[in-house]
Amino acid sequence: MHVPSEAHRRPRRSWRTRLAIGAGALALGTLALDQWLHRVVLADGCMHGRAVAPFDPPLFVPSQRAAVGLLRGIEFGRPWGGDVVGYDGELGWQTFGPDYGKLGERLSERGPRSPNARRVALIGCSFTHGDEVEAEQTWAHHLAELRPDLDPWNLGVGGYGLDQAVLRLERVAAELQPDEIWIGLMTSALPRLLSLYRPAENHWSGAVAFKPRVRWESGTLVDVPCAADSPETLLALLGSAERFWTATGALDQFVARAPLAYAPRGSHWTHRSGIARLALTWHESRLRPTLAARLADPEGELRGLTRALVARAGRAGQGPVRVLVVPSRGDLADPAPGFDGLLEQLRADGHLVHDLSRALIASPSDWRPGGHYGPEQNLAVAEALAELVALPRVRDTDPRASQGPPIGIHRR
């Protein structure tokens, strides 16, 4: 039997050597995967249509990227894209067009008002405006039909935060001279108060626009103007990460919480790694406190801002402020803990609060594809309000006196 000599035996590697070789192979494989992700999969800054950090430019979904192309042909102060919304240098965007009055109010055909009818300014977001239904199907129109003693003016605008709604009210209050202010408050829209750039707060937003906001600093409201006062400025902000960060970094809570995700492309080593870029994207998403968390603190910024803005809205009118809770489908299915506490604070502040959740739950469910109330739900809201709001006291007036349709009522 032949026995190999010591000289012919192959030396065996130690476990340390084998471990080092395996670790090196794993590192090389990981590096190759990382760079394949960075240079191939994420080369266009997207994965499955969604933006991946760094967000340079800060456009998150295809509809926003398409909207930028339209911006080059728009003029502030005019409707664009066949829509009823136009960009506004102070408010971010505004309602315009033949179906809107000179103050931007939504017009509808309705009967004449009673003598001494109370003029009511309705402010809020798309659930006040009545997105996805005709003007005659909105709860504002139904309320006018049910209560001739009220003269509702629908000043709601889709996508508005309460800050924008109040600023818009202040713009028109001198001319409108409302007797009462009614605020349509949609629970899940409250985080809009913390943002200057709409897609930063809601990556799915179709509005590629900047907005003004009001900050809560040491118990005082501080106005922060809209960063885009012209189409050229708007495009410049979206085309330069440096300019975007200068305008929003310290003022928009959703941008400020994840600075590396919004930093100029290539300005940090994480931008050169596919795995790190995915981690930044996940990190930016998880840094968004839930609405429940934001409302949990009775003295927190979101509650403080809401209360201060409701009080500020009241100063634009001559009578009481009514806060109308107009919940979205998600708000009804998953109410945010802490919201009831906010409503109690508003009541304690002296405001009238009407929660329309029960009326919507009891009404036929005809949600529109975009998540807004259908005609039946709008009618249910109006009927509930018509019963909740007390009739005015009887006054001595000439029964022959009549008041034609107030300005802003559109008759075709």
Secondary structure, 3 states (H helix, E strand, C coil): CCCCCHHHCCCCCCHHHHHHHHHHHHHHHHHHHHHHHHHHHCCCCEECCEECCCCCCCCCCHHHHHHHHHHCCCCCCCCCCCCCEEEECCCEEEECCCCECCCCCECCCCCCCCCCCEEEEEECCHHHHCCCCCHHHCHHHHHHHHCCCEEEEECCCCCCCHHHHHHHHHHHHHHHCCCEEEEEECHHHHHHHHCCEHHHHCCCCCCCCECCEEEEECCEEEEECCCCCCHHHHHHHHHCHHHHHHHHCCCCHHHHCCHHHHCCCCCCHHHHCHHHHHHHHHHHHHCCCCHHHHHHCCCCHHHHHHHHHHHHHHCCCCCCEEEEECCCHHHHHCCCCCHHHHHHHHHHCCCEEEECHHHHHHCCCCCCCCCCCCHHHHHHHHHHHHHHCCCCCCCCCCCCCCCCCCCCCCCC
